[in-house]
Amino acid sequence: MTAKLISGAEIAAQIREEIKQEVLQLKMKHSLTPGLATVLLGSDPGSLSYISGKEKTAKELGFYSARIDLPESTSQKDLLAIIDKLNKDPKIHGILIQEPLPKHINTAEVNYAIEPKKDVDVFNPVNVGRLMIGDADLLPCTPAGIQQMLIRSGVQIDGAEVVVVGRSNIVGKPIANMLMQKDKGANATVTLCHTHTKDIASHTRRADILIVAAGRPKAVTADMIKEGAVVIDVGVNQIGTSKSGKRILVGDVDFENVKEKASMITPVPGGVGPMTITMLMLNTLKAAKIAAGLIE
């Protein structure tokens, strides 16, 4: 039996419509417009594409959007001064510094500098610590997107055996932490595997829900999952280009074979990817409501 597709594109569209409607209500009832500031250093094509997508989405949802493009040579001191100004700007509720940053910029110091209440990427250590103890206002974007995909697809998370492959600070560690919390959409038993895990397959075969963020194309094969597992593929790997010049993308999961064994699976592209920007917008909306005292 072929697995049911979990479409991140469709779920993201649903959430964006919910955000759009809530923004309309906030403007009408409270004269409140969520504000997102994006900061880009340099002109890397990938970063330009990402930042443009975020700016476009913010405007479509009715946000106030402030984009700041800086030369790659911008100093640490000048970047921190811009962040300080955005921290103090009441029109701005979310601040996003597009990574990767130039080598001369201390990324950790930049993450510390962003006001935690405006840290919509959830990189500030204060917010990471609050996530750890189950007291987070804002959730890291890609993990939050994964959690929403599971919830909105009707996947039973409470009591499930979850295995996460990959221990990055952006995906692996936070999603493992989120799904083990004593909370709605969580309460799972979580195992986190990584490059030093002995016999990863012995762990992945136990998973009711398998989340793969390994950074290697087709790293998880059909013999590594159990029948009926829910498989979330976070990876996006370019393995070539078509004759027309289009990029050929695959995930960290051997999709064609795994889909014949799983009960649900995310495609690549169109799976987790569309959820990340959407959850960034949801964080900005929530940050605006917190700043206005509409939620505690």
N, C-alpha and C positions, 0 to 999 in steps of 0.2 A: 504494500500500500504506500503510495507516494505521500510524503509529508505535506501538511497544509503550510502555505507560505505566510509568514508574519511580515506584512508589508510596513516597513518604517515610513515609507512615503505616504501611505494612507493614514496611518495613525498620527503622523506629524501634521498632516492637513487638518485632521479633526481637532487637534490641540491648538493649532494656530487660529482656527475659526473661533474656538472658545476664548482664546486670548483677545482676539479682535473685538468680540462682543463685550468682554469685560472692560477693555480699554474705552469703548464707547460709553459705557455706564459710568466709569470713573470720571470721564470728562464732563458728562452731563450732571452728575450728582455732586462731585467733589472738585470740579475744575482741576483735576489731576491728570497730567500726561506723563507716563513713564519715559525717562530719558536714558539713552544709552550712548556712551562715548567710546569710540574705537580709535586706537592709536597704532599706527603702522610706521616702522622704521625701515627705510630702504624701498626697493622696488622688486623684490622677489616675485616672480609670476604667480607661484602658488599662494603666497601670502596675500597678494593683491586680489586674487580670485576669492579667497576666503573672506577677506575684509569687505569686499564689494557685496558678497552674498549676505553677510550679516547686516550691512547698512541697508540693503534693498529690503530685506525681510522686516527690519525694524520700521521702516517707513510704511510698508504695506499693512502692518499691524496698527498703525496710528501712533507710533512712538515718536518722541523727539529724538532725532539722531544727530550726533556731532562726530564728524570724522576728522581726525588729525593725522595728516601725512607728514612725516619728518624725514630728513636725509639720513642715510645709514650712518653717517659720521656724528650724529647727535651724541653728545656726551652723557654720561651717567647723571651728572649733576643737573643738566638741562631736562632730561627725561623725568627725573624725580621732582623737579619743580613743576612740570606740567601735570604730573599725577597729583601733587599737592593742590594745585589749582582746581583740578576736577573733583578732588575729595571735598572741597569747600563749596562747590557749585551746587545750589539747591535744585537746579533743573536736571542735574545728572544723578541717576539712581544706580546705574551700572557702569563699570569701567572695564574695558577689555583691551589688554596690550597684546597685540598679535605676536605669537611666537612662531618660529624661533627668532630670538633677538640676535643682533650682531655680537661677535665674540667679545668685544670690549665692554659689553653691558653685563652687569652682574644680575642674572635673572632672579636669584633668590632675594636680593635686596629690593628689586622691583616688586616682587610678590608681597613682601613685607610692607611696602610703602602704600599699597592700595588699601583704603579704608575697608575693613572687613564687611561692613554693611553694604558696600558697593562692589564687592568682589564677586561678580557674577560668574566668573570662571571657577571659583572656589579653589584658588591656589594659595591664598594667604594661610600661613600655618595656624592662625587662630581658628579659621573656619574648618581646616583639616582636623584640628583637635576637637572641635565641637561635633564634627561628623563622627569621630571615633567614640565619643561618649553618648551618642544618640540625641544630641541637643542642637542639631543644625537647622538654621533658618533657610539656607540655600544649599542645594545639592549639586555636586559636580555633574556637568552637562551630559557627557556620554553615559556614565553609569545611571543617571536619572532617566535618560532615554531608554536604556535597557529595562529598567524596572517598570516603566510605564508600558513598554511593549508587552511585557509578561502579564501585567495586571489587565490591560485592555484586551488581551487575547484570551483571557480566562484561564491562564495557567495557574495551577495550585502551587503557591510558593510556601505557604505555611507548612512546616514539617517536611518539606522536600529536601532531597539530597542534591546540593548544588556543587558543581566542580567548576572552578575558574582556572583557566590556563593562561598564565601571564601575570606578572606582579608589578606592572608599571604603576606609577603614582597617579596617572591620569585615568586608567580603567581598572586594572586588576585589583589593586588594594582597595580602592573606594567601593567598587561593586561588591566585593566580598564582605566588606564592613557593613554596607547598607542592608544586604540581604540576611545578615545574621542578627540584626537589631530586633529588639522586642517591640515590634511595631506592625502596623498594617502593611501588607505588601512585602513582608519580610518573614522572620521566624524560621528561616531555613537553617539546615546544618551545612556548613560551607567548608570545602577543602580548596586550598589555593596551591596550584602546581606551578613550577617554574623550571628553568634550565638545569637546576641541580636536583630535581625530583627524580628519584629512581623509579623506573617503570611507570611512566605517566599513564599508560593505557590501563593499568590496574585500578587507577583512580577514576579515569574518565568513564569506564564501563559501569561504574556504580551510579553515575549521575542521572537523576531525573531531569535536571536542567544543566546543560553544559554551555558555559560561556567561554569563548575562545578569543583571546587577544594576544596571540603568540608572536605576531609579526613575521610569520613565515608562510608562504603560499601552500595551501593544502596540507598543512601539518597534521590535521586530524582526519583520519580515514574511517571508513565505515566499520572496520573491525575494532575501532576504539570506542564505539558507543553501544549502549544497550538498546534493544528494541523499544521503540516508543518514546525515546528521550526527546526533550525540547532542546534544540540547538540554536544558540545565538552566536553568530559569526561577526566579530567586530573588525576583523582584518580587511584591509584593502591593499592589494599588491598588484603592481603592473608587471605583467609577464611578457609584454610585447605590444606591437601595434598591428592593426589590420591593414589590408591593402589600401583602404581609404584614409589611413593615417589615424584612425580612432584607437585610443588606448584600450588594450585588452586587460580587464581587471578581474582578479579572483580573490576570494577570501582566504582565511586561514584554515578553512574546512573544505574537504573534497566534496563539494556541493552535490554533484551529479550522483555519486554513489551513496552519500550519507542521507540524501533526501528519500531514498528507498527504504530506509530503516527508521528514521526519526518520525515522530508524530507531528512536530512543527519545526520549521527552520526559517531563518532569515536569509534572503538573497543578498548577493553582492554584485553590483551596487543595488541600492534601493531598500536596504535593510536598516542597520543601525545609523548609517550616515546622516540621513535626513533628520533624525531625532536630535542631533547634537545642537544645531543652531536653534531649533525649536525650544529646547530646554533652556538655552541661554536667554531666550526671550521670556520664558516663564519665570526665570530667576529675576530678570529685570523688572517684570511686573510685580513680583512679590516684594522686591526691594523697595519699589515705589510705595506700595501699600504699607509696608513697615515704617518707612520714613514719614508717611502722612498720619501714622497712628491708627490706621484702619485695621491692622492686625498686630498682635503682640509678638 
